[in-house]
Amino acid sequence: MNPTTDSLLRVGIYEAPSIPQSFRVYAANVRRHFPALGIEEVPFTHPDNMPRQVDVLWDIRSGGGNPPLEFMLGGPPLVITVHGFAPISLSGWDYFRTLKGMVMSRHWARKKYQEWLRMKDGVSALIAVSEFSRGEATRYTGIDPGKIHVCHHGVEAGEFSPAADGRRDSYLLHVSNNEPRKNLHRVVRAFRRLSKTSDVTLLLKLPKDQARYFEGLPGVKVIAGMLSTEDLAELYRRALGFVFPSLYEGFGMPILEAMASGCPVITSNVTACPEVAGNAALIVDPRDEDALYQAMANLADDADTRERLSEAGLAHYKTFDWRMSAACHAQVLARAAGRQF
């Protein structure tokens, strides 16, 4: 697309008042390349100020298998990004923290599926963040697979980079919100076995409301609350390894952040994790605590394994690029609007 005034693609972007931080990071990294691709942004935050004089609408915020919002249907062509279907795909036990959530999970999943079927014809295109998520979208939305397009995330190398001195501190790192699907209870149990034979520490970066559940455990240190990107990158680059054995990821951006920081990675053999990690990580069955323990022991005790995975990760993460991701998004948005890219 030639970014001239006459050829600009005007995209109405829904900036919901409350969406997960990871969605905001995703959208910001894609959008910063839009001007060079001939895209003019028209952001809006409420149904009352939704623009009608745009070529296409883009909703960035469909996580948890949430269907489109009714108010965006019937106007300009709608493109929606879907980040995953965890509460539909997983059991209630693996997703919800509360008894009510566990009991009601199947009811809520059926309701979301029915809403997708009702609204699917109003969606011009769907962007899935991984091939795995594309399969989930095909299964749970009823949308024509020909309308579903994969645009992988990237990673910002200027923000995540390896330590210049190559020094590592004696800790394994886990970063998450401690949702059940993040599998932290198995990480902690595997670490307690490891701590009997190794002096390595388990460092957990968690939200403030979750940190208290792990503070005081032997060998476990907790960092609570928000961190700057630079502080997070420093945690990655100094760690012996990043432990991320999720039960479900629509993409798994922390895998790439760790790799770009030179940090060896342990992750899952399910959902999008192996797609993102490729051959550059230790891949384990996330429900197998013996396999998780052995992988953690390998990183804690074997410098050669750490070096091999660090080098593999530094080569692998470069295949995921925000500029390429933005071009993929631009192509989907343009085609939904009936324009050539």
N, C-alpha and C positions, 0 to 999 in steps of 0.2 A: 504494500500500500504506500502510495506517495503522499507524505504528510504535508499537502498543500491545503489552503483554506477550502477549496472546492471539494477536496476528497476526504476531509476529516470525517471520521466515524464518531458520531455523538453517542456516548454510552451513559445511560442513567444508572448510577451505582448506588445500591441500597446500603447505607451505613446504619445498621441497626444500633439502637442505643446500648444494647448489652449483648456482646458476643465474646467467645473465648479469645484470649490473647493470641493463641496460635493462629486463629483465623485472621486476626488483624495483621500479624506479621506476614502471613501468606499474601494477603491482598496488597499490603504496602510494597512488598518486593516485586509483585507483578506490575502494579500501577506505575512505579517509577520509570518503567521502560515504555509506557504508553505514548508519551509525546513523540518519541522518535518513530513510533509505528503509526502515527497519524490518527491517534485516538484522542478525542476531547472528552474529558470526564465531566459529568453533571451529577454530582453527589446529592442524595436526599436522605432524610432521616425519618420521614413520617408519611403515611398515606396521603395526607393533605398537601404535601409539597412534591409528590411524585411527578416528574416531568413527563409531559405527553409529546413534546416536540423533540424527541430523540430517535435515533435509529434502532436502538435495542436497549433493553434493561438487563442488568447483571446483578444477581443476588449472590453474595459471597458466603452466606451464612448457614447453609444446610448441613448441620452436623446432627448426629444421632438419628439419621434417617428421617429428619423432619421434612414434610412436604412443602411445596410452595405456599407463600402467603396469598390468600384470596385476592387481596387488593391489587396485586401485580398482574393478575390474569386479565385478558381481554383488551389490553392496551398495546403498546409496542411489543415486538417479539421478546420473549423472556428466555434468558440463559441463566441457569442456576448451577453453582458449584456444590457438589456433594462431597463431604469429607469422610463420610463413613456411616455405617448402619449398626453400630455396636449394640444399642439396646434392643434392636430387632433381631440381630443375628445371634447374640449371646444369650445364655440362660440368665434369668433374673439374679441368680446367686453370683454370677461372674460380673454383673454390671452394677447392680444397685447396692447401696449400703444399708438400706432400711428394710425391715420385714414387709412393710407395705409395698415397696418397690418390687421385692422378690415375688410377692403374691400376685401383684397386678401387672407384672411385666408382659405376659402373653396378651392380656387384654389391650394394653397400650400399643403393643406391636401390631396387633390386628387392626386397631383403629388407624394407625399411621399408614399401614398398607392400603386400607380402604380409601383413605384420603388421597394417596398417590394415584390410585386407579381413577378416582373421580376427577383429578386435576391434570392428569398426564398429558392430555391433548392440548393443554394451554402452555406447555413447555416446548419451546422451539429447539433447544439444545441443552444438554447436560454435560458439564465438565466433571469428570472423575479424576481424582488426584493420583490414581494408580490403576494398573490393570486389575488388581484385586478389587478395588472399589468399583471399577467398571462392571465386573461380574456381579457384585452385590447390587448395584443399581439396576442391572438387567433383571435380577431376581426379584427385587422388592418394589420396583416402581411401576412396572408394566410399560415403561417407555420403550419405543422402538430402538433396538440396539444401534441402528444406524444414526440415531441422534445423540448417542453417548460417545464422548471423546475423552481420551486420556491426555492430561497435561500434568506432567510430574512437577513437583516442587524443585527448588534449587537450594543452594546454600551460599551465603555471602562470605567469600574468602577473605575479604577485607576485615571482617568482624571475627571470624574463627580461623586461627592459624596456629601452627605448632610452636612450642617453646624454642627460642633461639638456642638455649644452652642444652636442650635435651633432657633436663633434669625432671625426674618424677618423684612425687612424694608417695608415702606408703599408705595409699588408700584406694579403694574401689568406690566408684561414684554411681549413684542412682539419682535421676532427676524425674519427678513426675508430680501429679496432683493426688496420688494415692487412691485413685478410683480402683475398685476391685480388679478391673481388667489390666491394670498396670502390674499386678502380680507381686506386689512388694512383700506380702507375707511369706512367699516362697523364697524371695531373695534373702530376707532376714533369717529364715530357718537354715538355708544353705550356708549363709555367712557364719552362723553360730557353730556349725560343724567346722568350717574353715578356721575359725578363731582358736580352735583347740590346738592347731599345729602351726599357726602363722600369726605374726604380730601385726598383720595388715588391719587397717581400720575400714569400716563401711561408712561412707559419707553420704547422707541423704539430703537432697535439696527438695523441700516440701512446702506447701502453703502453711500459713500460721496455724490454721485450725486443725491441721493434720499432724503437725510436728510433735505435739504433746504425747501422741501414742507411742513414740519411739525414743523420746528423750530418756536418758538414764539406762538404756540397754547397754550391757558390756560390749565395748569395742565399737559402738555406734555413735557417730556424731551427726547432729542435725543442724542444717541451716534453714531457717524459717523465713518465709515471705519472699518478696520480689528481689531480684538481682538485676543489675545492669548487664547488658550483653557482654561487656568486657569482663566483668566479674565471673559470669557464667563460663565464658571462654577460658578463663584462667583455671577454673575448676576442671574443665575437660583436659586442658593441656598438661596439667600436673598429675593427673590420675594414672594409676597403674592400668585401669580399664574402666569402661562404662558398661554397666550392667542394666540391660533393658529388655527383659524377657516378657514382653506384653502378650496378653491373650488376644488382644485385638488392636490393630492400628490401621487406619485408613491409608496412612502414608508412613509416618514415623520420622518426622523431621529431626529429632534429637540424634538419630543414628548418623545423619550426615554432618550435623554440627560437631559431634565427637570426632568423626573421621577427619574433618577439615582441621581440627585442632591437634591432630596427630595421636588421638587417644584410641587404643585398641577397644573393640566393641564385642560384647556378648549380646545376642538378640535371639528372637524366636524363629522357629521354622513354620509359623502360621501367619495368616492374613498377609498384610503388605510388607512385613519385616524382611523376609528373604528377598523379595523383589528389590527393596531399597538397598539392602546390605550386600547383595551379590555374593561374591566369593571372598569378600574382604573382612569377614567377621567370624567369630565362633558362633555357629547356629545350633540351638538346642531346642528340644521339646520343652515348652515353658511349664508344663505340668509335671515334668520329671525332675524332682529335686536332686537326685543323684547326678544327673547330667549337668544341672546348673552348678552344683557344688564343684564338680570336676572342672568345668570351664573357668570358674572363679579361681580355683586352685592353680590352674595353668597360668592365668595372668598374674597371680600373686607371686608365683615361684619361678617362672621361666622367662628370663629376659629375652631369649631368642624368639619365643612366641610373641612377646609384646612387640619386639622390633619388626617382626614379619608382618603382623597385623597393622601396625602403625604405617608402614610403608605401603601396604596394600590399600588401606583406607585413604591415604593421601592421594593415591592415583585414582581410586574409584569415585570419590566424591565429585571430582571434576566433570564426570559425565552427567551431573545434575546441575543445571545452570538456569538462573532466574531470567536471563535474557531469552533463552530458548523457550522457557515456560511462558513468558509474556508473548512471544511470537505465536505460540500455540493458542493462547487465549484470544489473541487478536484475530487469528484465522477463524476460530469458532464464532466469535462475536460478529465478525463481518459476514460470514455465510448465513448466520441466523437472520441478519438484517437484509439478506439478498444482495450483498455487495461482494465484489471480488477482492481478494487479499493478495 
